[in-house]
Amino acid sequence: CQDAQSVCQGVEDDDMNVICLGGRVVANTLAWELVRAFLQARFIGAERHRRRLAKVERLESRVSE
């Protein structure tokens, strides 16, 4: 993630629970801002988001079989 919008959208829409920051791409000040945004964001849980996550879960279960 390189901007707060991507961080928030990842959590709010996709229930993202991991954040990755490029050590040579993201400055320290921005990194702290992104971590704060990540920790404050909450999954919205709209029906369209839940449907998309269910598709991912179905795909993952096929791979593990």
GULO-531795 format. One record per residue (C-alpha): x, y, z. Coordinates in Angstrom, 2 decimals. Layout:
BEGIN
X,Y,Z
...
//
This chain:
BEGIN
0.00,0.00,0.00
1.25,3.45,-0.87
-1.70,5.69,0.03
-4.38,5.94,2.71
-7.24,5.45,0.24
-5.90,2.04,-0.80
-5.44,1.03,2.82
-8.95,2.07,3.85
-10.60,0.56,0.80
-8.74,-2.70,1.29
-10.04,-3.07,4.82
-13.52,-1.61,4.28
-14.33,-3.47,1.05
-12.15,-6.60,1.12
-11.71,-7.25,4.86
-7.94,-7.00,4.39
-6.07,-8.01,7.54
-2.46,-7.55,6.40
-0.70,-4.41,5.22
2.53,-4.42,3.23
4.67,-1.32,2.89
7.69,-0.95,0.64
10.68,-0.03,2.78
12.35,1.89,-0.03
9.16,3.36,-1.43
7.22,4.61,1.61
8.79,7.24,3.88
8.59,6.79,7.65
6.04,9.55,8.17
3.75,8.14,5.48
4.22,4.62,6.83
2.91,5.68,10.25
-0.06,7.43,8.59
-0.87,4.27,6.61
-0.61,2.04,9.69
-2.95,4.35,11.62
-5.45,4.33,8.74
-5.22,0.52,8.58
-5.86,0.11,12.31
-8.79,2.54,12.32
-10.56,1.14,9.24
-13.40,-1.36,9.67
-14.91,-3.86,7.25
-18.20,-2.44,5.98
-19.73,-5.84,5.24
-22.01,-4.73,2.42
-23.68,-7.58,0.55
-21.57,-7.05,-2.59
-18.40,-7.27,-0.50
-19.58,-10.46,1.20
-20.42,-12.04,-2.17
-16.94,-11.24,-3.48
-15.29,-12.72,-0.38
-17.44,-15.86,-0.68
-16.13,-16.31,-4.24
-12.56,-16.08,-2.96
-13.30,-18.62,-0.23
-14.77,-21.04,-2.80
-11.64,-20.69,-4.95
-9.39,-21.24,-1.94
-11.27,-24.39,-0.94
-10.79,-25.83,-4.44
-7.05,-25.27,-4.23
-6.79,-26.99,-0.85
-8.62,-30.13,-2.02
//
